[in-house]
Amino acid sequence: MRVLVKPLSNEQGEDPLVYPPERTRGKPLVYPQQNNFGTLHLSLRMADLYVSWSDYHKTIERLAAQIHASGWRFNQIVCIARGGLRVGDTLSRIFDQPLAIISTQSYGGEGGTVRGEITIAEQMTMTTPSLGDRVLVVDDLVDSGITLELVRCHLLERYPHVKELQTAVLWCKACSKVVPDFHAEYLAESPWIHQPFEPYDLMSADDLRSRTS
């Protein structure tokens, strides 16, 4: 069955997302970009934000403090790979809750700045027998918000025993169609964020060998 699902926060009257995609057993779920969520060329961004390792870790800590202050209790963290891996790992340690990993891919092209179709892995990696019923989904940021919303819908459909599901990111851009439940920082100018691990996107193993020899 294909269901029309509105994004979490959408006051602009945009077309809804189509969910779920056509399924092929044992294969990833692929959501084609459509309507106003078409290919996004981020060369039109207004500014760039450069984040150091120190700032990166402090932002995760601010997010953790905000989640704790809310009083909401959860028993499972799901991080969206790859951007949410480090965030999920740190929050899992702070809150002492199990971490599950769901992989997605949405950006490609030069420097990973062109949004294409969104692929969500069919299987999720977790070490517990089953997913918890109060789930915190984490990622590094929301750009359009489409990936976060599709993962949210996917988890609720795939794991109907989930009673509560909330979302958290480090950076929430003003251009996002989706507003997470928690975010450490709101970016009014929707800059392109240069995270501290970005140099590795342009580095090969041969480059690393020459640098460390």
Long-range contacts (C-beta under 8 A, 24 or more apart in sequence): 5-149, 5-153, 7-145, 7-146, 7-149, 7-177, 7-178, 8-145, 8-148, 8-149, 8-152, 8-167, 8-178, 8-179, 8-180, 9-177, 9-178, 9-179, 10-177, 10-178, 12-177, 14-177, 17-146, 17-149, 17-150, 17-153, 19-150, 19-153, 19-154, 19-157, 20-153, 20-154, 20-157, 26-122, 27-122, 28-119, 28-120, 28-121, 28-122, 29-119, 29-120, 29-121, 29-122, 29-154, 30-117, 30-118, 30-119, 30-120, 31-117, 31-118, 31-119, 31-120, 31-146, 31-150, 32-117, 33-115, 33-116, 33-117, 33-118, 33-146, 37-144, 37-146, 37-177, 39-114, 39-115, 39-116, 40-114, 40-115, 40-143, 40-144, 41-113, 41-114, 42-113, 42-114, 42-115, 42-143, 42-192, 43-113, 45-190, 45-191, 45-192, 46-189, 46-190, 46-191, 47-189, 47-191, 47-192, 48-191, 48-192, 48-193, 48-194, 49-187, 49-191, 49-192, 49-193, 49-194, 50-194, 51-193, 51-194, 51-195, 51-196, 52-196, 53-196, 56-86, 56-170, 56-195, 56-196, 57-90, 59-170, 59-171, 59-184, 59-185, 60-86, 60-87, 60-90, 60-91, 60-170, 60-184, 62-184, 62-185, 63-87, 63-91, 63-168, 63-169, 63-170, 63-182, 63-183, 63-184, 64-90, 64-91, 64-94, 64-95, 66-182, 66-184, 67-91, 67-95, 67-136, 67-168, 67-182, 68-95, 70-182, 72-164, 72-166, 73-134, 74-132, 74-134, 74-135, 74-136, 74-164, 74-166, 75-132, 75-133, 75-134, 76-100, 76-128, 76-131, 76-132, 76-133, 76-134, 76-135, 76-136, 77-135, 77-136, 77-137, 77-138, 78-102, 78-124, 78-131, 78-135, 78-136, 78-137, 78-138, 78-151, 78-155, 79-137, 79-138, 79-139, 80-104, 80-137, 80-138, 80-139, 80-147, 80-148, 80-151, 83-139, 83-140, 83-141, 84-138, 84-139, 84-140, 84-169, 86-140, 86-197, 87-138, 87-139, 87-140, 87-168, 87-169, 87-170, 88-138, 91-136, 91-138, 91-168, 97-132, 97-136, 98-126, 98-127, 98-128, 98-132, 99-126, 99-127, 100-124, 100-125, 100-126, 100-128, 100-131, 101-125, 101-126, 102-151, 102-154, 102-155, 104-147, 104-151, 106-146, 106-147, 111-201, 111-202, 112-201, 113-192, 115-143, 115-144, 118-146, 118-147, 118-150, 120-150, 120-151, 120-154, 130-161, 131-155, 131-159, 131-161, 131-162, 132-162, 133-161, 133-162, 133-163, 133-164, 134-162, 134-163, 134-164, 134-165, 135-159, 135-162, 135-164, 135-165, 135-166, 136-165, 136-166, 136-167, 136-168, 137-165, 137-166, 137-167, 137-168, 138-167, 138-168, 138-169, 139-167, 139-168, 139-169, 140-169, 140-170, 140-171, 140-195, 141-169, 141-170, 141-171, 141-172, 141-173, 141-193, 142-169, 142-171, 142-172, 142-173, 142-176, 142-178, 142-179, 142-180, 142-183, 143-173, 143-175, 143-176, 143-190, 144-175, 144-176, 144-177, 144-178, 145-176, 145-177, 145-178, 145-179, 146-177, 146-178, 148-178, 148-180, 149-177, 149-178
